[in-house]
Amino acid sequence: MASAAAEILRRQLREKFPQAHGLRTGPELPDAGRKPFEMEAFPAGAISEVVPAGPVAGISLMIAGLMGAPEEFCPQPELVLVDGADGFDPDSHEDAACSKLLWVRCRSALEMVKAADLLVHDGNLPFILLDATGLDRRDLAGIPSSAWLRMKQAAGRNGSRVVIMAPYPLVPCARLRLTLSADLSLHHFDVPRSDLLDRLGMVSESLRRAT
């Protein structure tokens, strides 16, 4: 039954996302001048990791930045959010922005990894974002390294950008790690989101040994 359900989901994904990716010889390096809420900031065909520098480091802002502020509805989603702790709030975003997003709701690290593995292996989704920041550390520690390696190999074959947002360095085979920071306080509560995005900063670390 599980394999049949997986095949049905793959078929639905192929219908929604007909733009299959060609094979790549290796991950593309990102442009150092990119912002962390631009998809091109992350190498294609590889896993990247985003770790907050502190408790108020702008992870939710990064998701909002990736969704953008389109004036019209998107005919099909452009990115997938695999929400590990089911913490995403669509009501805090405009409907047009939400139309860019395929939201996969999970309640555990295992559910998150299984869903992401299926999506990455499908090969028709160019940008897959995993949010593990709301999950318990013990739950995350139970993810085997082989699960990340399998995901990395699939991304390398089909050119997907896979980004994991985690509360601490989690993925041993990540190609790139970004430390995200945002100088925010209660004074910024009423500041427009577009202005807050300008306060996002990042420090990148290319993990060449983890390929």
C-alpha positions as CSV (number, residue, x, y, z in Angstrom):
1,M,0.0,0.0,0.0
2,A,2.8,2.4,0.9
3,S,4.5,1.9,-2.5
4,A,1.2,2.4,-4.3
5,A,0.5,5.6,-2.4
6,A,4.0,6.9,-3.2
7,E,3.5,6.2,-6.9
8,I,0.2,8.1,-6.9
9,L,2.0,11.1,-5.2
10,R,4.8,10.9,-7.8
11,R,2.3,10.9,-10.6
12,Q,0.5,13.9,-9.2
13,L,3.8,15.8,-8.7
14,R,4.7,15.1,-12.4
15,E,1.4,16.5,-13.5
16,K,1.8,19.6,-11.3
17,F,5.5,20.1,-12.1
18,P,6.2,19.0,-15.6
19,Q,9.6,20.8,-15.7
20,A,11.9,17.8,-15.1
21,H,15.5,18.6,-14.3
22,G,18.5,17.5,-16.4
23,L,21.4,15.7,-14.9
24,R,24.3,17.9,-13.5
25,T,27.9,17.1,-13.2
26,G,28.1,18.7,-9.7
27,P,26.6,21.3,-7.4
28,E,26.6,24.9,-8.6
29,L,28.3,27.4,-6.3
30,P,26.0,30.2,-5.1
31,D,26.6,33.9,-5.8
32,A,28.1,35.3,-2.6
33,G,26.1,38.5,-3.1
34,R,22.8,36.8,-2.8
35,K,20.4,37.2,0.1
36,P,19.4,34.1,2.1
37,F,15.8,34.5,0.8
38,E,16.8,34.2,-2.8
39,M,16.7,30.6,-4.2
40,E,19.9,31.2,-6.2
41,A,21.8,31.8,-2.9
42,F,21.9,28.0,-2.5
43,P,23.8,25.6,-4.8
44,A,21.8,23.4,-7.1
45,G,22.2,19.7,-6.9
46,A,23.2,19.8,-3.2
47,I,22.0,20.1,0.3
48,S,22.4,23.4,2.1
49,E,21.9,24.1,5.8
50,V,20.7,27.3,7.5
51,V,21.3,27.6,11.2
52,P,20.2,30.6,13.3
53,A,22.8,32.6,15.2
54,G,20.4,33.2,18.1
55,P,16.9,32.7,19.3
56,V,15.7,35.7,17.2
57,A,17.5,35.1,14.0
58,G,14.9,35.6,11.3
59,I,14.1,32.0,10.2
60,S,10.4,33.0,9.6
61,L,11.6,36.0,7.7
62,M,13.7,33.8,5.4
63,I,10.6,31.8,4.6
64,A,8.6,35.0,3.9
65,G,11.4,36.3,1.7
66,L,11.5,33.1,-0.4
67,M,7.7,33.4,-0.9
68,G,8.1,37.0,-1.9
69,A,5.2,39.4,-2.5
70,P,3.7,38.5,-5.9
71,E,0.8,40.6,-7.2
72,E,-0.8,37.7,-9.0
73,F,-1.4,34.1,-8.1
74,C,1.2,31.6,-9.3
75,P,-0.2,28.9,-11.6
76,Q,1.9,26.3,-9.8
77,P,4.0,26.3,-6.7
78,E,7.7,27.3,-7.0
79,L,9.0,25.9,-3.7
80,V,8.1,23.2,-1.2
81,L,8.0,23.7,2.6
82,V,8.3,20.4,4.5
83,D,7.2,21.7,7.9
84,G,8.7,19.4,10.5
85,A,6.8,20.7,13.5
86,D,3.7,22.0,11.6
87,G,4.5,25.6,12.7
88,F,4.0,27.5,9.5
89,D,1.2,30.1,9.7
90,P,-0.3,30.7,6.2
91,D,-2.7,33.4,7.6
92,S,0.3,35.7,8.2
93,H,1.0,35.8,4.4
94,E,-0.9,37.1,1.4
95,D,-2.9,34.5,-0.6
96,A,-0.8,35.3,-3.7
97,A,2.4,34.6,-1.8
98,C,1.0,31.3,-0.5
99,S,0.2,30.3,-4.1
100,K,4.0,29.9,-4.6
101,L,4.2,27.4,-1.8
102,L,3.5,23.7,-1.5
103,W,3.1,23.1,2.2
104,V,3.8,19.6,3.5
105,R,2.7,19.4,7.2
106,C,4.6,17.0,9.5
107,R,4.7,16.4,13.2
108,S,8.0,14.6,13.7
109,A,11.6,14.4,12.3
110,L,10.9,11.0,10.8
111,E,7.8,12.3,8.9
112,M,9.8,15.3,7.7
113,V,12.7,13.2,6.4
114,K,10.4,10.6,4.7
115,A,8.4,13.3,3.0
116,A,11.5,15.2,1.9
117,D,13.1,12.0,0.6
118,L,10.1,11.3,-1.6
119,L,10.0,14.8,-3.0
120,V,13.7,15.0,-3.7
121,H,13.7,11.6,-5.5
122,D,10.7,12.7,-7.6
123,G,13.1,15.1,-9.4
124,N,10.4,17.6,-10.5
125,L,10.7,20.1,-7.7
126,P,13.5,22.6,-8.0
127,F,13.5,24.0,-4.4
128,I,12.7,22.0,-1.3
129,L,12.9,23.6,2.1
130,L,12.8,21.6,5.3
131,D,12.0,23.5,8.6
132,A,13.4,21.5,11.5
133,T,13.7,24.4,13.9
134,G,10.6,23.5,15.9
135,L,11.5,19.9,16.5
136,D,12.9,18.5,19.7
137,R,16.7,17.9,19.7
138,R,16.3,14.3,20.7
139,D,13.9,13.8,17.8
140,L,16.4,15.3,15.4
141,A,19.2,13.2,16.8
142,G,17.4,10.1,15.7
143,I,17.7,10.9,12.0
144,P,20.4,8.5,10.6
145,S,23.2,10.0,8.6
146,S,22.3,7.6,5.8
147,A,19.0,9.5,5.3
148,W,20.8,12.7,4.5
149,L,23.3,11.0,2.3
150,R,20.5,9.4,0.3
151,M,18.8,12.8,-0.1
152,K,22.1,14.4,-1.2
153,Q,22.7,11.8,-3.8
154,A,19.2,12.3,-5.2
155,A,19.6,16.1,-5.3
156,G,22.9,15.6,-7.1
157,R,21.2,13.5,-9.8
158,N,18.3,15.8,-10.5
159,G,19.7,19.3,-9.7
160,S,17.3,20.1,-6.9
161,R,18.1,22.8,-4.3
162,V,17.5,21.2,-0.9
163,V,17.7,23.5,2.1
164,I,17.4,22.4,5.8
165,M,16.7,25.0,8.4
166,A,17.8,23.5,11.7
167,P,18.4,24.8,15.3
168,Y,22.0,23.6,15.2
169,P,24.4,22.0,12.6
170,L,22.6,18.8,11.7
171,V,23.4,17.6,8.2
172,P,26.8,15.9,7.9
173,C,26.8,16.0,4.1
174,A,25.7,19.6,3.6
175,R,27.5,21.4,0.8
176,L,26.9,24.9,2.2
177,R,26.0,26.1,5.7
178,L,24.6,29.6,6.4
179,T,24.5,31.2,9.8
180,L,21.5,33.5,9.8
181,S,21.3,36.6,11.9
182,A,18.8,39.4,12.3
183,D,19.2,42.4,14.7
184,L,15.6,42.5,15.8
185,S,13.8,43.6,19.0
186,L,10.4,44.6,20.2
187,H,10.9,48.0,18.5
188,H,10.6,46.2,15.2
189,F,7.2,44.7,15.9
190,D,5.3,47.1,13.7
191,V,8.0,47.4,11.0
192,P,6.9,46.2,7.6
193,R,8.2,42.8,6.6
194,S,9.9,44.2,3.5
195,D,12.0,46.4,5.7
196,L,12.8,43.6,8.1
197,L,14.2,41.5,5.3
198,D,16.9,44.1,4.8
199,R,18.1,43.3,8.4
200,L,18.8,39.7,7.6
201,G,22.5,38.8,7.5
202,M,24.4,35.6,6.9
203,V,27.8,34.1,7.1
204,S,28.4,31.3,4.7
205,E,30.7,28.2,5.1
206,S,31.4,26.0,2.1
207,L,31.7,22.5,3.5
208,R,33.9,20.9,0.8
209,R,34.9,18.0,3.0
210,A,31.3,16.9,3.3
211,T,30.7,16.1,-0.4
